[in-house]
Amino acid sequence: MKRIRWGCQILFISAALLPLSYINGQFRIKATAETGYYTSNGTSIIRQSDYLNSVDGQIGYNYKDDARSAEIKFRVRPELYGIYNPLRTLKFGADGSYNQFEESFNWGFELSRQLYNFSGRNIDLSYDSFNILAKGILFPLENNPIGGVIGYGYQKINNSITQDLEYNFINFTSSVPVSAYSKLGYGIYIENFSVTDVIPKMPGYIQGSQNKNEGWRFGPQAGFYYLKDAVLNLDYRFLVHNSQLTDNFSYEQWIRLVAGKLITDKWSVFLLVDLYLRKLKLNAEGEKNLSLLYNSLNIDNRIYLKTGYELSDHFEVYIRTGYFKENLVVNQYSYSGWNTLLGVEVGN
């Protein structure tokens, strides 16, 4: 499996670098630093009230002409929750894509790798995830594209319990225009997954009656998108969750909203809502095998309001305030609360 994953990454990097000799390419760099105060509740992995400091660095290269586009991007984000005995998080991501534009059909592929680490009092946890997907878009009618994505993903969680997750998915989407500046999107998502519990490290841990959980996640999705004097992107997904450890009716919901507007030439306001909600009804085997429940890497909940002032084309200062909640390893580790941060962003 490792050979497959690394082989795909090498294949992607080679393909992505092919167009670098063209003059249409551009390197992009962005750096963000934030500092502020948070109040929280939940488990004892962070203090209830303390300072939060973070740095976010991104570097990438993109290329585009009339027939194709390619992009590769790397990101690193260290965070420090608290001053004394803090929770330290380190998030690293590498993404790349290649897209080919044909007369009535577009196709491409994407690769991503994410490494997350959480360390501090009462926690030493790491995530390692990899995704590869192929996609295509047909244009049978001018304003009604039909898209399809097929992909594979792998995720490994290292903690007192080591969990391996593999999944294959298909995602079909389409959209219809509502006006000259807005459209409605719709589609269906289908995923087959398998979760394996490797031998635990925790002393005294009682192994459940099985070490694998297989199942499906499937359901509809919808979206609304507007772009004119303001930006509004709203996505919603409802998934039925069916596995060897759950009973009917188990389900998940994912809501994402990005809205923003330029108030003046310098001032801007943006709202970000990212919510993941799920209700799993566990059967008798599920109650005994919590380590085999599906754990997605992207299950954090956030509601943020950001007000920014652009000092120049490459420099912005902003204030960001809102709600956050992290759910890690079936809520074994979780923390939530409110924060207010002052940040600066530099980039091209």
N, C-alpha and C positions, 0 to 999 in steps of 0.2 A: 504493500500500500504506500509506503514512503517513497518507493521508486516511482510509482505512478504520479504522486503529487509533485515531487521535485522535477520529474520529467516534463510535466505539464507547465510548470513555472518556467523552466528553461526554454521550452518551445514558445511560450508567450513572449518572454523577454527578447528572444531572437526576432520574432515577428514584429514586435513593437518597435525595435530599433532599426528595422529596415528603412523606414522613410526618413531617418535622421539626416541623411545627406541633402534632403530638400531644404529650400530656404524658407518654407512656410512654417517650420517648427518654431516652438517658443518654450523656453524654460520658465517655470513659475515657482516663486518662493513666497511663503507666507509664514509669519510668526506672530503668535498671540501670547500675551502674559496677563494673568488675572490674579487679583488679590481681594480678599473680603472676609466676611463673617457669616457663619451658618449656625442654625439651631436645628437639632435633630432628635429623633427618638428611634427606638428599635433595639437591636442587640448591642452588646458592649464592645463592638469592634471600633467604634469611634466615640469621642466625647460628645456630650449632649450639646454643648455650645463651645465654639472655638473658631480659629482662623482657618481659612482655606486659601491655598496658593496653588497655581497651576501654570504650566507653560505648554503651548501647542505649536509644534513646528511642522511645516509641510514643504516638500520640494517635489517638483514634477516636471514632466515634459509632455507637450501635446503637439500634434501635427494634424492639419486638415487641408484638403483640396477638394475639387469638385467630385472626386470619385471615391475618396476614402478618408478616414480619420483614425488616429491612434493616440493613446494616452497612457502614461505610466506615472504613478504617484506614490510617495512614501510619506508616512505621518508618524510622529511620536508625541505622546502627551503624558508627562509625569504630573501627578497631583499629590498634594500633601494636606491631609485633613488633621489639623491640630498642630500644636507646637511640642508638647511633651508626650512621649510615647504615641506618635501619630500613626494614622493609617496611611500607608504609601501605596499609590496605584501607578502602574506604568502600562500604557497602552500603545502598541505599535501596530501599524497597518501598512500593507503594500497592496496596491490595486493597479490593474492595467486592463486595457480594452483595445479592440481593433474592430472597425466598422467599414463595410464596403457598401457603396451606394450604386445600385443598378437602376435601370429605367423604371421598372415597376416592382422591384423587390430589393429590400435591404437586408443584409445579413452581417453577423459579427460574433465575437466571443469575448468573454470577460473572465478574469482571474482575480482572486483576492486572498490575502493571508492576514490573519489577525492574531496577535499575541498579547494577552492581558495578564497582568500579575497584580495581586492584592496581598500586601503583607503589613503586619502590625500586631497589635495585641490581640490574641485569640484568633488569628487568621493567617493562613499561608496558603494562598489559592492561586491557581493559574489556569487560563484558558488558551487553547491553541486551535484555531479554526482555519479551514481552507475551503474555498468554493471555486468551481469552474462551471461555466454555462455557455451554451450556444443559443443564439437568438436570430429571429427572422421577422420581417414585416412585409406583408403584402398590401398592395393598394388597388383592390378591385374597383373601388370608387374613390374619387378624388379626396373626399373629406371623411372617409370611413376606413381607416387602416385596420388590418387584422394582424395582431402580433402573437408570436409564440416563443416561449423560452423553455429549454430543457436543461437540467443541471444536476450536478452532484456536489454534495457537501460532506465534510468530515469535521468533527469537533472532539477534542480531548480535554477533560477536566482533571487536574491533579490537585488532590486535597487529601483529607483523611480517607476519602473514597475516591478512587480513580474511575472515571466514566468515559467510555468511548461512544460517540454518536455518529452514525452514518445515515445519510438520507439522499433520496433521488426525488426530483420534483419536476412538474410540468405546470406552466402558467400561461393561460390564454387570455389575451386582452383585446379590446377594441374601444372605439370612442366615436361620438357623434357631436357635431358642432351645435351649440346653443345660440351663439351669436358670433359676430366677427371677432370677439375678444374672449370667448369662453367656450368650453366643451365639457361634456360628460364622458367619463370613462367607466368601463365595466369589464368583468372577466371572471375567471374561475381558477383556483389554485388547488393542485393535487400533489400530495407528498407521501411517500412511503419511507418509514424510518425504522432503525434498529438501534437500541441502546444496550450496551454491554457493561456490566459492572466487573472491573478487574479486582483482584484480591485487595481488600482494604488494608490500610496501614494502622488504623486506630486500634490500640490494645483493648481487648475485651469486646470488640465489635462482633455482633451475632449475624452471621451470613443468612440471608433470606433463602427461600426454598428454590429460587431460580436465579440465573445470572444474565438473562437476556429478556428484553421487552421489545416486541415488534408491534407496529401499528401504522395508522394512517392519519393524516391531517388534510382536510379538504373543505372547500366552501367558496362562496362568492366574494367578490370584491367590487368596490365602486369608488369613483372619484369625481371631483369637480375642480376645474382649473380655469383661472381667470388671469389675464395679463393685459393691462392698459395703463391707467394712471396709478394702479396699485397691483400687487401680486397676491394671489390667493390660490393655494394648492391644498386640497383636502382629499385624503385617501382613507378608506375604511375596508377592513377585511374581517370576515367572520368565518371561523374554521371549526368544523366538528372534529373532536379529538377522539379517536377510537384506537384502543390498544389492549394488550393482554392484561393490563393492570387497572383498566378503567371500565366503568359502567356507563350506560346511556343515562342522562344526556350530558356528556362532557364537551366543553367548547372553549374557544379562545377568541378574543377580539383584539384588533390592532387599529389604532386611530392615529393619524399623523396630520397635523395642520401647520402650514407655513404661510403666514400673512405678513405683508410689509408695505410700507409706503414712504416715499420721500416727501417730507413736510416742506422743506426748502432745499436749496442747492447743497446745503451742508448737513441738515438734520434729517435723520431717518428713524423710523420705529418699526420693529419686527416682533412678531409673536410666534413662538414655537410651542406646539403641543405634541408630545410623543407619549402615547399611552398603550400599555400592553396589559390586558385583563384576561384572566382565565379562571375557569371553574371546572376542576377535575373531580369526578365522583369515583373514588377508589373502591375496588372490590377487595375481597379478603387478601388476595395475593399482593395487591397494591399497597395495603397497609403494612405488609411485612417486607416490602422491597422498595422503600422510598428512594433508594439510590438509583433505581432504574427508571425513574420518571424522566420524561423529556425536559431538558433544560436548554433553552435557547440562549445564545450569547446576547441577543438584543432584546432584553426584557426589562430595561430600565424605563421608568416613567418620569417625564419631565414636562413642566409648564414654565416657559421663560418669556419674559418681556425684556427686549433689548432696545435701548435708545442710544444712538450713536451720533457723533459729530465728526465730520471729515475735515481734518486740518489741511490735507493735501490729497493728491491722487493716490498716494501710497501710504498714508498714515491716518489712522482713525482712533479716537478715544470713545469709550462707551461705558454705560452702566447696565448691568444685567441682573435681574432679580426674578425669583420664582421658586417653584417647588421641585424637589427631586426625590426619587426613590429607587434604590438599587435592590434587586432580588437576586441572590446568588445561591445556587445549589438548593433548589426546592425550598426557598425561604429559610434554609439553615443559617445563612448569613444575610441580613438585610438591614438597611438603614435608610431613613427618609427624613425630610425636613425642608427648611427654607433657607435660601442664601441670598445675599446681595454682594455683587462683585464689581469692582472697577477694573476695566481692561484697556489694553492698547493693542492695536493690530497694525502690522507693517507687512506690505507685500505688493507684488505687481499684478 
